[in-house]
């Protein structure tokens, strides 16, 4: 149904800018020069180096920490950012759009849970911060993925992650999203860095393609690992065009963007225009739930300044903010 009604190419986002997160968690407004670059390395790679059995849970908490306030600071902390959202309906993160759009194609029916709010005509969606209980195998695999990045990419000194801000149309709605950029090639291609077991590559690529397409990534870069955590061969590089032709059908691509557009349209219509938190949740069945918690949603600094008078005054005030607090402490 969705594959007949939608064309995945209708989503063609433009890049608005980039920002980085420092080693200490601070926001750094920056340019493309901050995007990590590829390193020269010698094979084999032992992804177990430095592993102590606890790194995975630490990374889970880091990954689940909502970065959406940083995205808001970029939007309202520069004239370019502030001017880019006048016609925007939805402000969110790539990972959220990935999970929603992949729902109908996820054979494991993995659940997801987000928080949403509509305020002054714009819908905001971010992840729910929660602890994850991982077994030792999951912890080890998470570590291997980060270790592969450590071996293969060069971060700008003092930074641990770089994001780009994108603006595009999904269905009837204009969307601004933040998306992490793993690396940039010498040819200027944005890359998604991943590890995978060789016999799982074909099954993993459809979701990787969808995630990367939403983030305007050019190239998938896979370290093929053994069950012992070794990479013996040169990484496999797959362009987004090749991934679509070989691993993802156009009908599937159309269906994912179509389903995502319909959910966003439903959410936009369903939410009242009020500063309150709504839980958007999929539990693995055939329904998506929406329920109000009664709690405030917006960060206090944002709600104070969003109604400020002149744009220049707002920009100067937001530029001076320090966003070092967890969202759930507001």
VEXDREN-2710 file (C-alpha; in Angstrom, 1 decimal):
% VEXDREN-2710
k/r/px/py/pz
1/UNK/0.0/0.0/0.0
2/UNK/2.6/2.5/1.1
3/UNK/5.0/1.5/-1.7
4/UNK/2.4/2.5/-4.3
5/UNK/1.6/5.8/-2.7
6/UNK/5.0/7.2/-1.8
7/UNK/8.4/7.7/-3.5
8/UNK/11.4/7.5/-1.1
9/UNK/13.1/10.1/-3.2
10/UNK/10.7/12.7/-2.0
11/UNK/12.9/12.9/1.1
12/UNK/15.9/14.8/-0.1
13/UNK/17.2/16.8/2.9
14/UNK/19.6/19.8/2.8
15/UNK/22.4/20.2/5.3
16/UNK/22.0/23.2/7.6
17/UNK/25.2/23.0/9.6
18/UNK/27.1/20.8/12.1
19/UNK/28.0/20.7/15.8
20/UNK/30.1/18.6/18.0
21/UNK/30.0/17.3/21.5
22/UNK/33.2/17.7/23.5
23/UNK/34.8/15.0/25.6
24/UNK/33.2/16.7/28.6
25/UNK/29.8/16.8/27.0
26/UNK/29.8/20.4/26.0
27/UNK/28.2/21.8/22.8
28/UNK/30.6/23.1/20.1
29/UNK/29.2/24.9/17.1
30/UNK/31.5/24.0/14.2
31/UNK/31.9/23.3/10.5
32/UNK/32.7/20.3/8.3
33/UNK/36.3/20.4/9.3
34/UNK/35.3/18.9/12.6
35/UNK/33.9/15.7/11.0
36/UNK/36.2/12.7/11.8
37/UNK/38.4/11.4/9.0
38/UNK/39.6/7.9/8.1
39/UNK/42.9/6.7/9.5
40/UNK/45.5/4.4/7.9
41/UNK/45.6/1.1/9.8
42/UNK/47.2/-2.3/9.6
43/UNK/45.4/-5.6/9.7
44/UNK/44.5/-7.6/11.6
45/UNK/42.6/-5.5/14.1
46/UNK/42.0/-7.0/17.6
47/UNK/38.8/-5.4/18.8
48/UNK/39.3/-6.9/22.3
49/UNK/42.1/-4.5/23.1
50/UNK/41.3/-2.7/26.4
51/UNK/38.1/-4.6/27.0
52/UNK/37.2/-5.0/30.7
53/UNK/33.6/-6.3/30.6
54/UNK/31.8/-3.1/31.6
55/UNK/32.1/-0.7/28.7
56/UNK/28.9/-1.7/27.0
57/UNK/26.6/-0.5/29.7
58/UNK/28.5/2.8/30.0
59/UNK/28.0/3.3/26.2
60/UNK/24.3/2.4/26.5
61/UNK/23.8/5.2/29.0
62/UNK/25.8/7.6/26.9
63/UNK/23.8/6.7/23.7
64/UNK/20.4/7.0/25.5
65/UNK/21.3/10.4/26.9
66/UNK/19.0/12.8/24.9
67/UNK/21.0/15.0/22.6
68/UNK/18.0/17.0/21.4
69/UNK/18.8/20.0/23.6
70/UNK/22.1/20.3/21.8
71/UNK/20.1/20.4/18.5
72/UNK/17.8/23.0/19.9
73/UNK/20.8/25.1/21.0
74/UNK/22.2/24.9/17.4
75/UNK/18.8/26.0/15.9
76/UNK/18.3/28.9/18.3
77/UNK/22.0/29.7/18.9
78/UNK/22.8/31.1/15.4
79/UNK/21.0/33.3/12.9
80/UNK/21.3/30.5/10.3
81/UNK/19.7/28.0/12.6
82/UNK/17.0/30.3/13.9
83/UNK/16.0/31.3/10.3
84/UNK/15.8/27.6/9.2
85/UNK/12.9/26.6/11.3
86/UNK/10.2/29.2/10.5
87/UNK/8.4/26.7/8.2
88/UNK/9.3/23.5/10.1
89/UNK/6.6/21.3/11.6
90/UNK/8.8/18.6/13.4
91/UNK/12.1/18.8/15.2
92/UNK/13.7/15.5/16.2
93/UNK/16.6/13.0/15.8
94/UNK/17.5/10.6/13.1
95/UNK/17.3/7.5/15.3
96/UNK/13.7/8.2/16.2
97/UNK/12.7/8.5/12.5
98/UNK/14.6/5.3/11.8
99/UNK/12.7/3.3/14.4
100/UNK/9.3/4.6/13.5
101/UNK/9.8/4.1/9.7
102/UNK/11.2/0.6/10.1
103/UNK/8.4/-0.6/12.4
104/UNK/6.4/-2.4/9.7
105/UNK/9.5/-4.1/8.3
106/UNK/11.1/-5.2/11.6
107/UNK/10.5/-8.9/11.8
108/UNK/11.5/-8.9/15.4
109/UNK/8.9/-6.3/16.3
110/UNK/11.3/-4.5/18.5
111/UNK/9.5/-2.0/20.7
112/UNK/10.3/1.7/20.9
113/UNK/9.3/4.6/23.2
114/UNK/9.6/8.3/22.7
115/UNK/8.4/11.5/24.3
116/UNK/6.6/14.2/22.2
117/UNK/5.1/17.6/22.5
118/UNK/3.5/20.2/20.2
119/UNK/4.3/23.8/21.1
120/UNK/3.6/26.9/19.0
121/UNK/2.9/24.8/15.9
122/UNK/6.0/22.6/16.1
123/UNK/6.2/19.0/17.2
124/UNK/9.3/17.9/19.2
125/UNK/10.2/14.2/19.7
126/UNK/13.0/12.8/21.7
127/UNK/14.0/9.4/23.1
128/UNK/13.0/8.3/26.6
129/UNK/16.1/8.0/28.7
130/UNK/16.2/4.6/30.3
131/UNK/18.7/2.0/31.6
132/UNK/19.4/-1.1/29.5
133/UNK/20.3/-4.4/30.9
134/UNK/22.8/-6.1/28.6
135/UNK/24.3/-9.5/28.8
136/UNK/28.0/-10.1/28.4
137/UNK/27.8/-10.8/24.7
138/UNK/25.9/-7.6/24.0
139/UNK/28.4/-5.6/26.0
140/UNK/31.3/-7.2/24.2
141/UNK/29.8/-6.6/20.7
142/UNK/29.1/-2.9/21.6
143/UNK/32.7/-2.5/22.7
144/UNK/33.9/-4.1/19.4
145/UNK/32.0/-1.6/17.4
146/UNK/33.5/1.4/19.3
147/UNK/36.9/-0.1/19.1
148/UNK/36.7/-0.5/15.4
149/UNK/35.8/3.2/15.1
150/UNK/38.8/4.0/17.4
151/UNK/41.1/2.0/15.0
152/UNK/39.7/3.5/11.8
153/UNK/38.7/7.2/12.4
154/UNK/40.5/10.3/13.7
155/UNK/38.3/12.5/15.9
156/UNK/39.0/16.2/16.2
157/UNK/41.0/16.7/19.4
158/UNK/38.7/17.2/22.4
159/UNK/35.5/15.9/20.7
160/UNK/33.7/12.6/20.9
161/UNK/30.9/13.0/18.4
162/UNK/29.9/15.2/15.5
163/UNK/26.4/15.8/14.3
164/UNK/24.8/17.5/11.3
165/UNK/21.5/19.3/11.2
166/UNK/19.3/18.3/8.2
167/UNK/16.0/19.7/6.9
168/UNK/13.7/17.8/4.6
169/UNK/10.1/16.9/3.8
170/UNK/8.6/13.7/5.0
171/UNK/5.0/13.2/3.8
172/UNK/3.3/16.6/4.2
173/UNK/5.6/17.8/7.0
174/UNK/8.9/19.7/7.0
175/UNK/11.3/18.1/9.4
176/UNK/14.6/19.2/11.0
177/UNK/16.7/16.4/12.5
178/UNK/20.1/15.9/14.0
179/UNK/22.2/13.0/12.7
180/UNK/25.6/11.8/13.9
181/UNK/28.3/11.7/11.2
182/UNK/30.8/8.9/11.8
183/UNK/33.5/10.0/9.3
184/UNK/34.1/11.8/6.0
185/UNK/36.2/10.2/3.3
186/UNK/39.0/11.9/1.3
187/UNK/36.4/12.4/-1.5
188/UNK/34.0/14.2/0.9
189/UNK/31.6/11.3/1.3
190/UNK/29.8/11.0/4.6
191/UNK/30.3/7.5/6.0
192/UNK/28.5/5.2/8.4
193/UNK/31.1/3.0/10.3
194/UNK/29.8/-0.4/11.4
195/UNK/31.0/-3.9/12.3
196/UNK/29.2/-7.1/11.3
197/UNK/29.7/-10.8/11.2
198/UNK/30.2/-12.0/7.7
199/UNK/27.2/-14.2/7.5
200/UNK/24.9/-11.5/8.9
201/UNK/25.8/-8.7/6.4
202/UNK/23.0/-9.2/4.0
203/UNK/20.4/-9.2/6.8
204/UNK/21.9/-6.0/8.4
205/UNK/22.1/-3.8/5.4
206/UNK/18.4/-2.9/4.9
207/UNK/18.2/-1.2/8.3
208/UNK/21.6/0.4/7.9
209/UNK/20.6/1.7/4.5
210/UNK/17.4/3.2/6.0
211/UNK/19.2/4.8/8.9
212/UNK/21.9/6.2/6.5
213/UNK/19.4/7.5/4.0
214/UNK/17.6/9.5/6.7
215/UNK/21.0/11.0/7.7
216/UNK/22.1/11.8/4.1
217/UNK/25.1/9.3/4.3
218/UNK/26.9/8.3/1.2
219/UNK/28.8/5.2/2.1
220/UNK/28.4/2.2/4.4
221/UNK/31.8/1.0/5.8
222/UNK/31.8/-2.4/7.4
223/UNK/34.5/-4.1/9.4
224/UNK/33.8/-7.8/9.0
225/UNK/34.5/-9.4/12.4
226/UNK/34.9/-12.9/13.6
227/UNK/33.2/-14.3/16.7
228/UNK/36.6/-13.8/18.5
229/UNK/36.5/-10.1/17.8
230/UNK/39.1/-10.0/15.0
231/UNK/39.0/-8.1/11.7
232/UNK/41.3/-9.8/9.2
233/UNK/40.2/-8.2/5.9
234/UNK/39.9/-4.8/4.4
235/UNK/36.6/-3.2/5.4
236/UNK/33.7/-3.7/3.0
237/UNK/32.5/-0.4/1.4
238/UNK/28.9/-0.2/0.0
239/UNK/27.6/2.9/-1.6
240/UNK/24.0/3.8/-0.9
241/UNK/23.1/3.3/-4.5
242/UNK/24.6/-0.2/-4.5
243/UNK/22.8/-1.0/-1.2
244/UNK/19.5/0.0/-2.7
245/UNK/20.0/-2.0/-5.9
246/UNK/21.3/-5.2/-4.2
247/UNK/19.8/-5.3/-0.7
248/UNK/16.8/-3.0/-0.5
249/UNK/13.9/-2.9/-3.0
250/UNK/12.5/0.4/-4.1
251/UNK/9.1/-0.8/-2.8
252/UNK/10.5/-1.3/0.6
253/UNK/12.2/2.1/0.6
254/UNK/8.9/3.7/-0.6
255/UNK/6.9/1.9/2.1
256/UNK/9.2/3.0/5.0
257/UNK/9.1/6.6/4.0
258/UNK/5.4/6.4/3.4
259/UNK/4.7/4.8/6.8
260/UNK/6.9/7.3/8.6
261/UNK/5.1/10.2/6.9
262/UNK/1.7/8.9/7.9
263/UNK/2.8/8.4/11.6
264/UNK/4.2/12.0/11.7
265/UNK/1.0/13.4/10.2
266/UNK/-1.2/11.5/12.7
267/UNK/1.0/12.6/15.6
268/UNK/0.9/16.3/14.4
269/UNK/-2.9/16.2/14.2
270/UNK/-3.4/14.3/17.5
271/UNK/-1.2/16.4/19.8
272/UNK/-2.7/19.5/21.5
273/UNK/-0.6/22.7/21.2
274/UNK/0.6/22.8/24.8
275/UNK/3.8/22.3/26.8
276/UNK/3.1/18.8/28.1
277/UNK/4.7/15.4/27.6
278/UNK/3.1/12.7/25.6
279/UNK/4.4/9.2/25.4
280/UNK/4.6/7.7/21.8
281/UNK/5.1/4.0/22.2
282/UNK/5.1/0.8/20.1
283/UNK/5.1/-2.4/22.2
284/UNK/5.5/-4.9/19.4
285/UNK/1.9/-5.5/18.3
286/UNK/-0.3/-3.8/15.7
287/UNK/-0.9/-0.5/17.5
288/UNK/1.1/2.7/18.3
289/UNK/0.0/4.2/21.6
290/UNK/-0.1/7.9/22.6
291/UNK/-0.8/9.0/26.1
292/UNK/-0.2/12.1/28.2
293/UNK/1.9/12.1/31.4
294/UNK/0.8/15.6/32.6
295/UNK/4.4/16.7/33.0
296/UNK/6.1/19.6/31.4
297/UNK/8.1/18.8/28.2
298/UNK/10.2/21.7/27.1
299/UNK/13.6/22.6/28.8
300/UNK/13.2/25.6/31.0
301/UNK/15.7/27.7/29.0
302/UNK/13.8/27.0/25.8
303/UNK/10.4/27.8/27.1
304/UNK/11.7/31.1/28.6
305/UNK/13.3/32.2/25.3
306/UNK/11.1/30.9/22.6
307/UNK/8.6/33.7/23.2
308/UNK/11.3/36.4/23.4
309/UNK/10.9/39.5/21.4
310/UNK/13.4/40.3/18.7
311/UNK/15.3/37.5/17.0
312/UNK/18.7/39.0/17.5
313/UNK/18.1/39.3/21.2
314/UNK/17.0/35.7/21.4
315/UNK/20.1/34.5/19.5
316/UNK/22.5/36.3/21.8
317/UNK/20.8/34.9/24.9
318/UNK/20.8/31.4/23.7
319/UNK/24.4/31.6/22.6
320/UNK/25.4/32.2/26.2
321/UNK/23.6/29.2/27.6
322/UNK/25.4/26.2/29.0
323/UNK/23.4/22.9/28.5
324/UNK/25.2/20.6/30.9
325/UNK/22.2/19.1/32.7
326/UNK/20.2/15.9/31.9
327/UNK/16.8/16.5/30.4
328/UNK/15.0/14.6/33.1
329/UNK/16.3/17.0/35.8
330/UNK/14.4/19.9/34.4
END
